């Protein structure tokens, strides 16, 4: 109905202009009132790909696709979602924190697409049936135009978002503008910045000679991997200036598969494993204990688990918590005033509205702590 009224008003103004009705000033005033003045009006925004998109002045119902469900959850917009995509409620994991924290709100929502396991698809009929004011996505301009043409609903694109990157800030700002929560968008951006600054400030003056060598193994990318799957230039480590043994091995990949002999060559003093890949490491250890028992981190018991940063695209809150966790382990003096559990729950509450989300990770076995591969 809103769209019909807006269309009628726009046509009326256009007819009036063609007929020469009223003065130029009056005509401009009427056009402005339709575009900006009421909840039934529209306004035009420019999305991240430079597309001009006409959207309702007030957005009340949204369909988020791609990585935008996570972003709009951080912006406190979970209750505006009319249809959902990107995960299966039956197999929902607390590692997909934004969705797990809102699973009750979204439990009965129609599924309007999928971005699971690298497959991108959308369902035009289902999207139309939930009658959103706008569709939000992290897709290409071509795909966004296709969706808009098939549904007749405005589609706004934002960047996929690099972890801790400026393009993530751009995405949050556009979404905040579209959905009327600009202040919350700035709060989220500032909170991320404050955490990163705190982590960097505490660690910037630590001499390299005093830092243990670390490895992020069992990395999650295109699925789970064993010890041979390693993070490269890992933001969790970069943020705290960790002495990462993989530094410089790739300029284009955030995670790679290496020969296991390379891990022996690096012989890191401390190894952190993604939860999702740890079972693969343990299974391999059972068959090849001799390999693992050569590693200093194994011999000295410096093996740790944290939740994976990635689960249907990259989380933000979990990597920030991971950075604090790694920092408290390898830089105990610089973080002696931090009670990790309290800090973790503060971060989770800010992003998810959950004051004890840490317990949900722990209940699923995906929490933080030392691990053993077997009898080491």
N, C-alpha and C positions, 0 to 999 in steps of 0.2 A: 504493500500500500504506500509506504514512504517513497519508494522508487517511482510509483505511478504519479503520485502528487508532485514530486520533483520534476518529472517529465512534463506534466501538464503546465506547471508554472513556467518552466523553461520555454516551452512552445509559446505560451501566452506572451512572455516578455519579447521573444523573437518576433512574433506577429506585430506587437506594438511598435517595435523598432522599425520594422519594414513599412508600417503604416504611418510612421512619423508621429506617433502619439507622444504628447508631452514634450518637455524640454530635454536636452541632453543630460542635464544634471539629474532630473527625475529618473530617466532611463537607467543611468549608472547606479543610482540608489536602489532601484528595484532589482537590478541584476545582482548587486551585492547582497541583498537580503536573501535571495534564493541560494547563493553560493555559500554564505557564511553565517547568516543571521539566525537560523532556527535549527532545531533538531531534525527537521524534515528537509533541510538544505543539503548541499554538497560542497566539497572543496577539492582542490586538485593538489596532489603532493607529487614529488619526484622521488622515485625509489632508487635503490643502490645502483641500478643499471641505467639510470637516466630516463626511465620510462615515466611519462606523465600519466598519473592514474587519478581518476575522479572517484572519490570515496564519500560516504555520508559524513556530514559534519560531526555527528555523534555515532561512534561505533559501539554497538551493544552485543553483537554476536560475531564470532570469528571462527574460521577454520584454519588452523595452523598446520602446515605441511613441511617436510624436510626437517631441518633443525630448529624451526621456530617453536614447536611445542615446548621445548626446553627453555627457550628464551622468554616466552610469554609467562611460563611458570615463575621464573625469577622476577618478572615484573608484576606479579600478583594478579594475573589475568585468568587464572584457571577457571573461574566461574563464568567467563565469557565464551568458553569453548562450546561450539554447537555440534561439532563432529571431530573425531580424533583420528590420527594415523601414526604409524611409526612403531607400534609395539603390539604384542599379543597379551591381553589381560591374563590369560591362563598361565603364561610363563613369565610374568612380570618379575623382575629381579630388583632388589634394593640398590644394585649397582647402577640402574637407570633411575637415579634418585628423584629427578623431577616428576617422573610418572608414578613411581612407587608412593611418593608422598601425597599424590593427588588421586590415587587409584579409586578411592571411594567416590569422589566427585565425578570422575570420568567413567565409572564402571558401566553405566547404562547408555553412554553416548554411542551413536552410530559410528561405525568404522567407515571412513571416507577415502582411505588410501593406505599405502604402505611404503615405508622406507626401510623396512627390516632387511638385514643381511645383504645390504647393498642394492636391493631391488627398489626402484622408484616407480610407483604407479599411483594413480588417483582415479576416483570413481565419480564421473560427472553427475550421474543421476542422484547418487547419494548426497553429494555436496549440495545440489539444487534443493533436495528434499529438506535439508536442515535450515535453509533460508538464512545463510550468514550475510552480514553486511559487507564483509571483506574476507578474502582469502590471503593468507600470509605464507610465504615460502622462501626457500633458499635455492631455488632452481635457476636455470638459464632463462634469459629473456624470451627465447623461442618457446620454451615449455610454458612459461608464465602466460605468454600471449595465447597459446593454445588452450590452456585451462580457462582463461577469461572468455575466449570466443565460445567455447563449448558450454560454459555455465551461465554466461551473461552477468557474472559477478566480478567486481574489481579484484585484481590480483596484484599484490604488492610484494616485490622481491627485496630481500636483504642479504648481506653476505653470509656465507656459511659460518664464518667466524673462526679465526685462528686463536688457539688458546692463549689468553693473556695479550691478544693483539689489538691493534687499533680498529681493525675491521669488525671486531666483536662490539666495540664501542659504537661504531657506526650502525650496526644492526640494532642494538638496543635503543639508540636514539630514534631511529626511524620507526620502530615498533611502538615506542613510547609516544611519539607524535601521532601516529595513526590511531592508536587506541586511547588517547587522552590521558596518559600517565607519564608525562615528561619528567615530573619530579622524581618518580620512582626510578626511571631510567638513569637519571643522574646519580641517585643514591647508590644504585648497583655499580655503576661505573666507578664512583668514588670509593666504594667499599673494596672493590677489587684492587684499585690503585693503592689504597691504604695498606692492605695486606701485603701486596708485593713490595711496597716501599719498606714496610717493617722488616720483612724477610731479608731484603737486600741490605738494609742499613746494618742489621745485626751481623751480617756475614762478610761485608765487603773488605774488611781490614784483616781477615784471617790469612796468615801466610800460607801459601800452597804447601810448604813443608810440614805444616801442622794439620793438613787435611788428609783423612784416609781416602784411598781410591775407592770409587763406588761404581756399581753396575746396576742398571735397571733391566732385569731379565724377565723371561716369560711374558714379553710384551704383547699387548692385545692390539692387533691390527689385521683386518680381514680374518678374524678369528683368533683363537688362543694358540699360543706357541710354548715350546719348552724353553730350556735355558738358552738355546741358540737364537731365539727371537729377542732382540735387544733394542732399547730406545736409543736414539741418536739425537744429540742436541736437545735433550728432553727439557721442556720448560720447568718441570718440577725440580730438576737439578740445577738448571741455569739460574733460576730465581734465587737460589741460595749459594751460588758460586761453588757448587760441589766439584770435586776433582773426579770428573766423569771419564772413565777409561775409554769410552767410545768417541771422545771429542775428535772431530776432524775426519771421521771415516766416511762420511757422506755429506754432500752439500745439498742434496735434493730430497732426501727421505727422512722422515721422523722416526722410522723404525725399520730394521732390516733383519734378515736371516744371515747369520755368520756361521762359519765352520766352528764346531765345538772346540777344536784345537786353538782357535783364536781366543776363546774364553780362558783357556789354560795360559796362553801367552800373556794376556792382560793380568791374570791372577789378582782380581780385585780383593781388597781387604773387607769390603762390605757389599753384600748383594741384596737388592730389594726385588721381590717378585710380585707381579700382578696376581691377584687371587685366582682369576680365571685360568691362568696357565700353570699354577703351582702343582696341580694334580698331575700334569704331564711331566713336570720336573721330577716329582716323587716316583712316578712310574719308571722313568728312565734311570733314576738312581737305583731302584730295586734291581735293574738289569745290569747296570754299569757302575757299581759303587766305587770301583777303583779310580775311575775318571774323576768323580766328584771329590773324593777324599784327598786328591792332590791340591785342591784349591784352599788358599789361606782362609777364605771366608767360611768354608765348611769346617776346616780344622779348628778354627777359633770360635765357631758358633755364632758368627756374625751374619746370620740369614734372617731376613725380615719379610713380612707380607704386608701389602697395603691393597685397598680396593683399586681395580683398574680405573684409570682416568677415562677410558673410552668404553662406551656402551651405547650403541646406536648413536654415533657421533660423540664428540668429546664433551664430557661434563665440564663444569667450571668449579663448583663447590668442592668436589672430591679432590681434584688436583691441588687446590689451595690447601686443603687439609693435609694432603700427602706431603706438600712442601714443608709444612710445620712438623709433620711427623718425622720425615727424614732429617730435618734440621735438629730436632731434639735428640735424635739418635747419634748423629755424627758431630754435632757441636753442642754438647751438653752445657758447657760453661756459658755460651752466648744465649742460651735459651733456658737457663735455670729458673727464671721467673715465670715461665710458661707451664701451666698445668695442661698437658695436651688434651685430655678429655674435655676440659672446660672450653678450651679454644676451639676444638672440633665442633662441639655442640653450638657454640656461638655462631660459627660460620654456617652450619647447617640450618640453624633457626633463621638466620638472615635470608638465605636463599630459598628455603623450603617451607618455612613456618613450622618446623619440627624442632622442639627443644631437646629431644633425646634421640636424634636420628642415628647416632653412633650405636645405640643398642640394637637397632634394626639390622645394621651391617653385621654386628657381632653375632646376632641370633642366626644369621644366614651363613656364618662361618667366614664372612668376607671382611672382617675387621682388621685391626692393626695389631702387630705383635711379632715376637720372635717365632721362627718356625724351625722344625727339624725335618730333614729329608728321609730319615730312617733311624739307624743306630749311631749316627755321627754325634 
